[in-house]
Amino acid sequence: MHRILSGPLTTEKITVKIAGLPASLQGKKLVQMSDFHYDGVRLSDKMLAKAIAITNQAQPDLILLTGDYITTSTEPLHQLVKHLKKLQSRHGIYAVLGNHDLYYRNSQSEVTDTLTNIGIHVLWNQISYPLGKELPFVGLADFYSKEFNPAPVMNQLDPTTPRIVLSHNPDTAEILQKWRVDLQLSGHTHGGQIVIPGLGPALKIYQKIAIKTPKKLHRFLPFLRGEQAIISNWELSQGLHLLGKNQLYVNRGLGTYFPGRLFCPPEVTIITLEAQ
């Protein structure tokens, strides 16, 4: 995507406080990247290289990828992983899949296998312990998948144990309020891509208007058909949020759809953990 349509890459730095975080994990640094949509159009090699350089310069303890590596084909994956191989982290790279990674025949297994082959740990309704047993990382199936079922996974954890959850779609945060989630990392929204200052994402406004039209006309309106509704809770489209006692961070992603971004630049997120 041309830089005029994409906007300059930004680095967001946040500190997240976690109750009961062990002293040994104080100050640990995580980097989140999301929504690559890598196909030679929506994300340039130049911006991807810059995002990887920013990530490596941060010297992260862990790198976390929150889905949508592809858009319409798995073919670009092989070029994408040539870039992702350059990522450096003390304790590895962990990932979940997004809705676009599931759309096409065999795409889920292809994306998973391709990432796994370069040492990226893809979590699908699984728990992992890259920083030790004191801080589990939960990776959930995508919200639109028939296998999205957080209960059997979340119920494995002691409620007194801090945890970080990777879930591509931020709408899952509402469901996950049944459990302790010290930090949920999501993407999917691209931050809304076009944001109107004082009013929020243009798509939120569009959907409010379009939803009032007769249902028989909805099939002619983009973003109102099934999964294409993007999200229900546009107030969660980017940034850090508190839902009850749970924290959610939504990354604006790297890839960009036409017509581009406005007041909503692509991002790499650097997260420092702190005891509460």
Secondary structure, 3 states (H helix, E strand, C coil): CCHHHHCCCEEEEEEEEECCCCHHHCCCEEEEECCCCCCCCCCCHHHHHHHHHHHHHCCCCEEEEECCCCCCCCCCHHHHHHHHCCCCCCCCEEEECCHHHHCCCCHHHHHHHHHHCCCEEECCCEEECCCCCCCCEEECCCCCCCCCCHHHHHCCCCCCCCCEEECCCCCHHHHHHHCCCCEEEECCCHHHCEEECCCEEHHHHHHHHHCCCCHHHHHHCCCCCHHHHCCCCHHHCCEEEEECCEEEEECCCCCCCCCCCECCCCEEEEEEEEEC
